[in-house]
């Protein structure tokens, strides 16, 4: 397993809120953890155009982003188990985990 990641710890959730020109899919730890004095670690996928009409693609992307910490943890566990077996090519798993850690060029 790797060192502690630098991203906001999960679990993350996604909630959609109205904005002055559309909607924002807020992603992050909800409710905000007690240790967080500011909403740092939250992300917003703004779904502003056309006004008042949500994009199914942006909503789907928001759900995927919200699932990222869980997906990373499960893939890391799969990497551990499959590497013990020794019969599996770990290149794809290693590349996906490296990309999530920002280690790709």
DRENGUDREN-317333 format. One record per residue: residue in three letters; chain; x negated, y negated, z negated of N, C-alpha, C in turn. Coordinates in steps of 0.001 Angstrom, whole numbers, plus 524288, in hexadecimal, padded with zeros to 5 digits. Layout:
residues N
(rec 'ALA' 'A' (X Y Z) (X Y Z) (X Y Z))
...
end
This chain:
residues 105
(rec 'UNK' 'A' (7FCBB 80496 80000) (80000 80000 80000) (7FC88 7FB23 80000))
(rec 'UNK' 'A' (7FEBE 7F6E2 8019C) (7FBCD 7F210 80225) (7FC22 7EECD 7FD37))
(rec 'UNK' 'A' (7F905 7EA98 7FD26) (7F963 7E6DD 7F8DB) (7FEB7 7E437 7F8F0))
(rec 'UNK' 'A' (7FFDE 7E18C 7F4BA) (804D4 7DEBE 7F45D) (8055D 7DAF1 7F8E9))
(rec 'UNK' 'A' (809A9 7DB3B 7FBDC) (80A65 7D794 80034) (80B13 7D1FF 7FE43))
(rec 'UNK' 'A' (80A2D 7CE44 801C3) (80A7D 7C8C7 8005B) (80FE7 7C680 80148))
(rec 'UNK' 'A' (81387 7C996 8033C) (818C0 7C77D 8043B) (81C08 7C7A2 7FF4D))
(rec 'UNK' 'A' (8207E 7C510 7FF96) (8241D 7C4F1 7FB2F) (8260E 7CA76 7FA19))
(rec 'UNK' 'A' (825B5 7CC3F 7F546) (82765 7D18F 7F415) (82D2D 7D265 7F551))
(rec 'UNK' 'A' (82E6E 7D71C 7F707) (833DB 7D88D 7F7FF) (8366D 7DA2E 7F2F2))
(rec 'UNK' 'A' (83B30 7DBC3 7F30F) (83E5C 7DC27 7F7CC) (84039 7D6D2 7F9A3))
(rec 'UNK' 'A' (8410E 7D66E 7FEB5) (84323 7D1B8 8010A) (848C7 7D2B7 80297))
(rec 'UNK' 'A' (84BA3 7CE8C 802F0) (85101 7CECF 804D1) (851B1 7CA7B 808D6))
(rec 'UNK' 'A' (8560C 7CA97 80B74) (8573C 7C698 80F4F) (85CA5 7C483 80E19))
(rec 'UNK' 'A' (85D2C 7BF63 80E28) (86248 7BD01 80D95) (862C9 7B8B0 811AD))
(rec 'UNK' 'A' (86767 7B818 813BB) (86868 7B425 817AE) (86B12 7AF85 8151E))
(rec 'UNK' 'A' (868E6 7AAE3 815FD) (86B1A 7A61A 813CE) (86C1C 7A245 8183C))
(rec 'UNK' 'A' (87007 79EFC 81789) (8714D 79AFF 81B68) (86D5E 7968F 81B02))
(rec 'UNK' 'A' (86C08 79456 81F75) (868CB 78FA7 81F9F) (86BE3 78B6C 82274))
(rec 'UNK' 'A' (869A5 786D8 822D4) (86C68 7828D 82566) (86D17 7837E 82B42))
(rec 'UNK' 'A' (869FE 786EF 82D78) (86A6C 787CE 83322) (86AC2 78D99 83485))
(rec 'UNK' 'A' (86C7C 790D8 830F8) (86D04 79664 83228) (86C99 799AE 82D47))
(rec 'UNK' 'A' (86934 79D88 82D76) (86869 7A0FB 828F9) (8629E 7A1FB 8283C))
(rec 'UNK' 'A' (8614D 7A3C8 8239C) (85BFB 7A562 8224D) (85C65 7AAB0 81FAD))
(rec 'UNK' 'A' (85974 7AE6E 8219D) (85926 7B38C 81F1E) (85475 7B34C 81B68))
(rec 'UNK' 'A' (85580 7B293 8165A) (85150 7B22C 81272) (84F88 7B7A0 810FF))
(rec 'UNK' 'A' (84A73 7B850 810EB) (84823 7BD69 80FDB) (84451 7BCBF 80B5A))
(rec 'UNK' 'A' (84496 7C03C 8079F) (840F0 7C007 80346) (84314 7C2DD 7FE93))
(rec 'UNK' 'A' (8407F 7C213 7FA2A) (84241 7C4AB 7F566) (846E4 7C1C0 7F313))
(rec 'UNK' 'A' (84B7B 7C411 7F363) (85036 7C1BD 7F131) (85252 7C552 7ED01))
(rec 'UNK' 'A' (85428 7C35C 7E8A8) (853A0 7BDDD 7E744) (84DE9 7BC7F 7E667))
(rec 'UNK' 'A' (84CB9 7B77C 7E699) (84754 7B5CE 7E615) (84515 7B7CF 7E0F3))
(rec 'UNK' 'A' (84063 7BA2D 7E11A) (83E0C 7BC26 7DC44) (83D1E 7B7C3 7D855))
(rec 'UNK' 'A' (83D53 7B915 7D36F) (83CBB 7B53A 7CF44) (83766 7B28F 7CF84))
(rec 'UNK' 'A' (83365 7B54F 7D179) (82E2B 7B30A 7D19B) (82D81 7AF20 7D614))
(rec 'UNK' 'A' (83122 7AEEA 7D9B4) (830A2 7AB78 7DE40) (83322 7A636 7DD1A))
(rec 'UNK' 'A' (82FE8 7A23B 7DC81) (83206 79D0C 7DB76) (833D6 79A5C 7E073))
(rec 'UNK' 'A' (831E4 79C1B 7E4E8) (8335F 799EE 7E9F9) (8351C 79E6D 7ED75))
(rec 'UNK' 'A' (837F9 79D3C 7F198) (839BD 7A17C 7F50C) (8357A 7A36C 7F8C1))
(rec 'UNK' 'A' (83094 7A330 7F726) (82C66 7A532 7FA6F) (82D0A 7AB08 7FB11))
(rec 'UNK' 'A' (82BB4 7ACE6 7FF8C) (82C75 7B264 800A8) (8318E 7B367 8037B))
(rec 'UNK' 'A' (834E2 7AF7D 803C3) (839A6 7B014 806C9) (83882 7AEA6 80C65))
(rec 'UNK' 'A' (83B54 7B0EF 80FD7) (83B01 7AF94 81560) (84086 7AE7E 8173F))
(rec 'UNK' 'A' (840F5 7AB4F 81B2D) (84605 7AA3B 81D87) (845AD 7AB1F 8235E))
(rec 'UNK' 'A' (84957 7AE00 82568) (849F9 7AE8D 82B06) (84E8F 7AB0A 82C5C))
(rec 'UNK' 'A' (84D68 7A6AD 82EE6) (8517F 7A2E5 83023) (85458 7A483 83512))
(rec 'UNK' 'A' (85960 7A4A2 834A1) (85CD6 7A66A 838CB) (86057 7A1D0 83A43))
(rec 'UNK' 'A' (85DEB 79DC0 83C85) (86093 798C1 83D3C) (862D6 797D5 842A6))
(rec 'UNK' 'A' (8618D 79B02 84672) (86364 799C2 84BAE) (865EE 79E80 84E19))
(rec 'UNK' 'A' (86A5A 79E31 85058) (86DB2 79994 85055) (8701F 798D4 84AF6))
(rec 'UNK' 'A' (87130 79409 8497E) (87332 792E9 8443B) (8781B 7960D 842F4))
(rec 'UNK' 'A' (8780B 79857 83E53) (87C9F 79B2F 83C77) (87D27 7A0AB 83E90))
(rec 'UNK' 'A' (879B6 7A24A 8421A) (87A01 7A784 8445B) (87506 7AA6A 842D4))
(rec 'UNK' 'A' (8758B 7AE76 83FD3) (87105 7B169 83E25) (86F0C 7B512 84260))
(rec 'UNK' 'A' (869F7 7B5D4 84281) (8678C 7B95B 84649) (866F9 7BEC2 843DB))
(rec 'UNK' 'A' (86925 7C2CF 8464F) (86878 7C819 84439) (862BA 7C9B4 843F4))
(rec 'UNK' 'A' (85F8A 7C7DD 847A1) (859FA 7C939 84795) (85738 7C6D7 842DE))
(rec 'UNK' 'A' (8585A 7C1E3 841BA) (855DA 7BF66 83D42) (857AE 7C1D0 83820))
(rec 'UNK' 'A' (85C90 7C353 837D9) (85E81 7C5FA 8332D) (85BC7 7CB41 83287))
(rec 'UNK' 'A' (85B4F 7CE32 836C9) (858A5 7D345 8368E) (852E4 7D298 8350B))
(rec 'UNK' 'A' (8504E 7CEA3 83731) (84ADF 7CDA0 835C9) (84A60 7CC41 8300A))
(rec 'UNK' 'A' (84E1F 7C95D 82E00) (84E0C 7C7E7 8287B) (84E7F 7CCAF 824F6))
(rec 'UNK' 'A' (851E4 7D04C 82665) (85259 7D529 8235C) (84D44 7D843 8238B))
(rec 'UNK' 'A' (84AC0 7D86F 82814) (845CC 7DB44 8289B) (84195 7D8CA 8253E))
(rec 'UNK' 'A' (84141 7D39D 82548) (83D64 7D0E6 8220D) (83E6E 7D1F6 81C46))
(rec 'UNK' 'A' (8435B 7D1D6 81AA9) (844B2 7D2CD 81531) (84336 7D852 81379))
(rec 'UNK' 'A' (84335 7DC04 8171E) (841D5 7E16D 815E0) (83BED 7E258 815E4))
(rec 'UNK' 'A' (838DB 7DE7E 81783) (8333A 7DF3A 8183A) (8305D 7E171 81378))
(rec 'UNK' 'A' (83120 7DF73 80EB7) (82E42 7E1B3 80A49) (82F88 7E779 8096B))
(rec 'UNK' 'A' (8347C 7E8EC 80A0D) (835F8 7EE61 80960) (833A7 7F1C5 80DB2))
(rec 'UNK' 'A' (833DA 7EFDC 8127E) (831A3 7F2C5 816E5) (82BC8 7F381 81636))
(rec 'UNK' 'A' (82916 7EF72 8147F) (82374 7EFCB 813A0) (82236 7F3E8 80F77))
(rec 'UNK' 'A' (824F6 7F3B7 80B21) (823F2 7F76A 806DE) (824E0 7FD0B 8089A))
(rec 'UNK' 'A' (8291E 7FDEB 80B79) (82A4B 8033A 80D44) (82652 8051D 8114F))
(rec 'UNK' 'A' (824A4 8019B 814C6) (820C0 8031A 818B1) (81B7C 80438 81623))
(rec 'UNK' 'A' (81A32 80139 8122B) (8155B 8022E 80F48) (81588 80780 80C92))
(rec 'UNK' 'A' (81A05 808DF 80A68) (81A9C 80E08 807EE) (81A44 8125C 80C03))
(rec 'UNK' 'A' (81CBA 81195 81082) (81C6A 81574 814BC) (816C3 81620 8167C))
(rec 'UNK' 'A' (813E7 811CF 816D0) (80E60 8120E 81856) (80B59 8157D 8147F))
(rec 'UNK' 'A' (80C5C 814BA 80F84) (809A9 817CA 80B83) (80AD4 81D9A 80C1D))
(rec 'UNK' 'A' (80FD1 81EF0 80C92) (81150 82466 80CF9) (80F66 826E2 8120F))
(rec 'UNK' 'A' (80FE1 82426 81658) (80E3E 8265D 81B61) (8085A 826CA 81BD0))
(rec 'UNK' 'A' (80584 82345 81952) (7FFCF 823A2 8198E) (7FDD5 8284D 81669))
(rec 'UNK' 'A' (80098 829CA 81257) (7FF2B 82E6B 80F46) (7FFDD 83352 8128F))
(rec 'UNK' 'A' (80402 83370 815B3) (8051E 837F2 81902) (800DC 838A6 81D1A))
(rec 'UNK' 'A' (7FF08 83469 81F67) (7FABE 834AC 82322) (7FC34 83630 828AA))
(rec 'UNK' 'A' (80112 83779 829B6) (802A2 83921 82EF3) (804C9 834B4 8323C))
(rec 'UNK' 'A' (8053D 83020 82FFD) (807E4 82BE2 832AE) (80410 827A2 83436))
(rec 'UNK' 'A' (804FE 8254C 838BC) (801FA 820CF 83A7F) (80405 81C07 8379F))
(rec 'UNK' 'A' (800AF 81991 8349D) (80252 81534 83152) (80190 80FF0 833FA))
(rec 'UNK' 'A' (7FFFE 80FD7 838E5) (7FEB4 80AF8 83B86) (80353 80722 83B8A))
(rec 'UNK' 'A' (807F8 808FD 83CDB) (80C8A 8058F 83D0F) (80DFB 80364 837B7))
(rec 'UNK' 'A' (80DE7 806BE 833C5) (80F2B 804FE 82E76) (80B16 8011D 82C93))
(rec 'UNK' 'A' (8061E 80262 82D6D) (801F1 7FED8 82BC0) (8026D 7F989 82E73))
(rec 'UNK' 'A' (803AB 7F994 83376) (8042F 7F4AD 83667) (808D0 7F178 83473))
(rec 'UNK' 'A' (80D30 7F402 83349) (811C7 7F132 83167) (810BF 7EEC1 82C0A))
(rec 'UNK' 'A' (80E3E 7F1A0 82891) (80D02 7EF85 82366) (80916 7EB0A 823D0))
(rec 'UNK' 'A' (80531 7EB95 82732) (80152 7E762 827F3) (803F8 7E27E 82A1D))
(rec 'UNK' 'A' (8079E 7E334 82DB3) (80A6E 7DEB9 82FE7) (80D8C 7DBF9 82BAC))
(rec 'UNK' 'A' (8100A 7DEE6 82839) (81315 7DC98 823FD) (80F94 7D995 82036))
(rec 'UNK' 'A' (80AB8 7DB53 81FA1) (80704 7D89E 81C2F) (8043F 7D416 81EEC))
(rec 'UNK' 'A' (80563 7D34A 823F3) (802EA 7CF05 826D4) (7FD66 7D03A 82884))
(rec 'UNK' 'A' (7FC1C 7D52C 82903) (7F6CD 7D6C4 82A5A) (7F5E3 7D78E 83023))
(rec 'UNK' 'A' (7F9E9 7D699 8334E) (7F953 7D750 838EB) (7F76F 7D246 83B61))
(rec 'UNK' 'A' (7F508 7D2D8 83FE1) (7F2E7 7CE47 84298) (7F6C9 7CC23 8466F))
end
